[in-house]
Amino acid sequence: MSAPKQLRPDLQEVVADILALKALKTNEHFVTHKAQRELLSQLNAADLAAVARALEEAENRKKPIYNR
């Protein structure tokens, strides 16, 4: 697997927005599916894949190293 490419600033903003919406969902129990879908629907296929990879990487960084 190749090293992840640096995202364009507009895609970095989309990733940050999606992560913020997910945090809002987790912390405030607020439904954010529609807002996330609206952000992602504006992307073409290549940009959507890049954002998906960045979101997966960010989610993996938040996981604990071990499970109890």
N, C-alpha and C positions, 0 to 999 in steps of 0.2 A: 504494500500500500504506500502511495506516495505521501510526502509531507503536505499538510493542508496549505492551500494558497491563502494569501492575505485577501480579505474581502474588501470590496469597494466601500467607501464611506456610507453610501446610501443603503447597502446591504447590511453593514454593521449596525446601522440605525434600526433596520427592520428586526434584526436579531435581538437587539437591546429592548425594543418595544415588546416583542413576543415574550421574552424572559420576564419583563416587568408585568405583563398581563398574567403570566403563569404564577408569579409571586402574589399578585392580587387575588387570584383564584385560591391559592393555598392559604394565604393569611386572612383574607376577609370573606372567604366562601362566596365569592362573586363570580357569576358565570361570564366567561370571557371568550367562549368559542366563536361567537359571531365576529367579534372584533379581531381575533386572530385570523379568521378566515378572510376577512376584508383586507387585512394587510398582505396576506400571502397570495390572494387572488390577483394582485397587481403585478406579480412577478412572472417572467417567462420561465420556461422549463429549466434552463441552465441556472438561472439565478435562484429558482426555488430549490434545486438540488444543493447549491452552495449554502443556502440558508439552512436547509435541513441538516447538512453535515455540521455546520457551526452550532446549531441548537443541540445536536446529539453530543458533540464534544463538550459543550457547556453543561449539559445534564450529567454527563459522566464525571466531570470534575466535582460536582456537588455530591456524588455518591460516597458513602464511607468506604474506607479501604477494606474493612472487614465487616462481616455480619455476625451478630450475636446469636 
